[in-house]
Amino acid sequence: MNSIKIKINIAGRQYPLTINAEEEEAVRNAGKEINKLIQEFEDRYAVTDKQDAISMVALQMASKLNIVKSQGEGNSTIANEKILELTEFIERELENK
């Protein structure tokens, strides 16, 4: 395994990482996805605190991961429905904040 050092920007902060070279694209894409979701939360719900936006992104991603794990890889339809339900719940809660 060939390890490399990269920097990932999350919410305006640089984070240095040492990763396997094979993981670079996945890690960079994850950083882009996190920033995209942070921006969506800020835009949709007028979230002004970066910590709140980051926390909601973390909750959303962890929830999705747990659903996929609990349902197994072969049952993506149910997992997708659960992800949609959780996303809608989070959106409703943020609107009420």
QUIQUI-V908826 format. One line per field, one symbol per residue. phi: phi as a letter, one per 20 degrees, with the letter a starting at -180 (. if undefined). psi: psi as a letter, one per 20 degrees, with the letter a starting at -180 (. if undefined). burial: + if it has 24 or more other ideal C-beta (glycine too) atoms within 12 Angstrom, else -. Layout:
phi->???
psi->???
burial->???
This chain:
phi->.decdccdeclndecfcdcfgfegfffffffffffffgffffffdlfdegffffffffffffffffffffenffdffffffffffffffffffffef
psi->poqqprpppokjqpopqorphhiggggghggggghghgggggghjlpiohhgggghggggghggghggghiqhimhggghgggggggggggghhhi.
burial->-------+-++---------------+--++--++-++--++----+-----++-++--++-++--+---------------+--++--+---+---
